[in-house]
């Protein structure tokens, strides 16, 4: 007989509100994570809670305010809706756990106190230590004495890709000339650290196309695979970019903004942007692309930038993810 099982639907999190004090706390917690800023602890804390969080809090607060559509904001609201639908599909108690902010992973574990097995279902299709590893390691620390099952990456799963392609096609306006497929960027050092061979990732221009065990944890390779499948299915010209850089260290490129600027220079007037490293819409999609990037494109002579929605609560996606979660329990 299957033991009592609960599901944590995990996401990165957001501030409690757009208020500056809440944004300062959120940024400080986020940037203090050694999986996000991999510097020695004293320097990391100094940078995170002082040098970075405080100066960035004002523009970040204004950015959050521009997209805050409910008491919880879009990311928490939609993540909760995803969890509710997964519970309906699986029949298992399902709660939300944010890596930073509320409802926290600690709170999620408390809600599942009667469950002997906890399934961690992260809303990150691709692997990155700054998303998946930090969430799993934190859950391990606060959830001792229980069995933890991890839902693996799903960037390559056919049903996920089918949902992504269908949702993108249905959302895409007929007059779009070019699609930008934008992923959250990562520092180059994160890519190199995640390479178990220490000799494959970013060592050649073709590294993502040459078979290697490194691909199991290579964020760039996994993004490229998702983008190639999606771009080919759309039957439109497409480009790949990486958004949301922070600081001066080298990050994955080209940047999404640079890609959009280059497209504008070619005379293309109508583009769409999709962001498949995010499953639910959030600040990086709604504000960074939907407001900032749109303004830049229009200022350069573009006529239209359509922000395509994330999968959010799409029925086909929810059905896939619910089944994918249940597959992790087959051996129990």
ChimeraX attribute file (.defattr): number of C-alpha atoms within 10 A of each C-alpha:
attribute: neighborCount
match mode: 1-to-1
recipient: residues
	/A:1	4
	/A:2	10
	/A:3	9
	/A:4	13
	/A:5	19
	/A:6	25
	/A:7	28
	/A:8	24
	/A:9	23
	/A:10	27
	/A:11	26
	/A:12	20
	/A:13	20
	/A:14	26
	/A:15	23
	/A:16	18
	/A:17	18
	/A:18	23
	/A:19	16
	/A:20	19
	/A:21	15
	/A:22	17
	/A:23	25
	/A:24	25
	/A:25	19
	/A:26	23
	/A:27	22
	/A:28	23
	/A:29	17
	/A:30	23
	/A:31	19
	/A:32	23
	/A:33	19
	/A:34	16
	/A:35	18
	/A:36	18
	/A:37	19
	/A:38	15
	/A:39	14
	/A:40	9
	/A:41	13
	/A:42	10
	/A:43	12
	/A:44	20
	/A:45	20
	/A:46	14
	/A:47	18
	/A:48	22
	/A:49	20
	/A:50	14
	/A:51	12
	/A:52	18
	/A:53	23
	/A:54	19
	/A:55	12
	/A:56	15
	/A:57	22
	/A:58	17
	/A:59	12
	/A:60	20
	/A:61	19
	/A:62	15
	/A:63	19
	/A:64	25
	/A:65	16
	/A:66	14
	/A:67	18
	/A:68	19
	/A:69	12
	/A:70	10
	/A:71	10
	/A:72	17
	/A:73	20
	/A:74	20
	/A:75	22
	/A:76	27
	/A:77	16
	/A:78	18
	/A:79	24
	/A:80	21
	/A:81	15
	/A:82	27
	/A:83	24
	/A:84	17
	/A:85	18
	/A:86	25
	/A:87	17
	/A:88	13
	/A:89	15
	/A:90	15
	/A:91	11
	/A:92	14
	/A:93	19
	/A:94	26
	/A:95	24
	/A:96	27
	/A:97	31
	/A:98	23
	/A:99	25
	/A:100	21
	/A:101	20
	/A:102	19
	/A:103	19
	/A:104	18
	/A:105	25
	/A:106	17
	/A:107	15
	/A:108	22
	/A:109	21
	/A:110	13
	/A:111	16
	/A:112	19
	/A:113	14
	/A:114	11
	/A:115	17
	/A:116	15
	/A:117	21
	/A:118	23
	/A:119	20
	/A:120	23
	/A:121	26
	/A:122	24
	/A:123	22
	/A:124	21
	/A:125	22
	/A:126	26
	/A:127	24
	/A:128	22
	/A:129	21
	/A:130	18
	/A:131	19
	/A:132	25
	/A:133	13
	/A:134	17
	/A:135	22
	/A:136	19
	/A:137	12
	/A:138	13
	/A:139	21
	/A:140	14
	/A:141	9
	/A:142	12
	/A:143	17
	/A:144	9
	/A:145	9
	/A:146	12
	/A:147	13
	/A:148	19
	/A:149	17
	/A:150	16
	/A:151	18
	/A:152	17
	/A:153	19
	/A:154	19
	/A:155	21
	/A:156	15
	/A:157	13
	/A:158	11
	/A:159	17
	/A:160	22
	/A:161	18
	/A:162	17
	/A:163	19
	/A:164	21
	/A:165	18
	/A:166	18
	/A:167	19
	/A:168	22
	/A:169	15
	/A:170	10
	/A:171	15
	/A:172	20
	/A:173	14
	/A:174	8
	/A:175	11
	/A:176	17
	/A:177	14
	/A:178	20
	/A:179	26
	/A:180	24
	/A:181	25
	/A:182	27
	/A:183	25
	/A:184	19
	/A:185	21
	/A:186	23
	/A:187	18
	/A:188	16
	/A:189	13
	/A:190	20
	/A:191	21
	/A:192	18
	/A:193	14
	/A:194	19
	/A:195	20
	/A:196	16
	/A:197	12
	/A:198	12
	/A:199	11
	/A:200	20
	/A:201	26
	/A:202	15
	/A:203	11
	/A:204	11
	/A:205	9
	/A:206	10
	/A:207	16
	/A:208	22
	/A:209	12
	/A:210	12
	/A:211	9
	/A:212	15
	/A:213	11
	/A:214	21
	/A:215	21
	/A:216	15
	/A:217	19
	/A:218	25
	/A:219	26
	/A:220	24
	/A:221	21
	/A:222	23
	/A:223	24
	/A:224	17
	/A:225	17
	/A:226	23
	/A:227	26
	/A:228	15
	/A:229	15
	/A:230	22
	/A:231	19
	/A:232	12
	/A:233	14
	/A:234	16
	/A:235	10
	/A:236	12
	/A:237	13
	/A:238	19
	/A:239	19
	/A:240	23
	/A:241	22
	/A:242	25
	/A:243	23
	/A:244	17
	/A:245	17
	/A:246	12
	/A:247	8
	/A:248	7
	/A:249	9
	/A:250	12
	/A:251	20
	/A:252	19
	/A:253	17
	/A:254	15
	/A:255	20
	/A:256	25
	/A:257	21
	/A:258	15
	/A:259	18
	/A:260	26
	/A:261	19
	/A:262	14
	/A:263	21
	/A:264	21
	/A:265	13
	/A:266	8
	/A:267	11
	/A:268	17
	/A:269	20
	/A:270	21
	/A:271	26
	/A:272	23
	/A:273	28
	/A:274	23
	/A:275	26
	/A:276	26
	/A:277	24
	/A:278	22
	/A:279	23
	/A:280	23
	/A:281	21
	/A:282	22
	/A:283	20
	/A:284	19
	/A:285	27
	/A:286	20
	/A:287	19
	/A:288	16
	/A:289	25
	/A:290	18
	/A:291	17
	/A:292	15
	/A:293	21
	/A:294	23
	/A:295	14
	/A:296	17
	/A:297	23
	/A:298	16
	/A:299	12
	/A:300	16
	/A:301	15
	/A:302	21
	/A:303	14
	/A:304	17
	/A:305	25
	/A:306	18
	/A:307	22
	/A:308	24
	/A:309	20
	/A:310	21
	/A:311	23
	/A:312	17
	/A:313	20
	/A:314	14
	/A:315	14
	/A:316	17
	/A:317	21
	/A:318	20
	/A:319	18
	/A:320	18
	/A:321	21
	/A:322	20
	/A:323	13
	/A:324	18
	/A:325	20
	/A:326	16
	/A:327	11
	/A:328	15
	/A:329	15
	/A:330	8
	/A:331	6
	/A:332	8
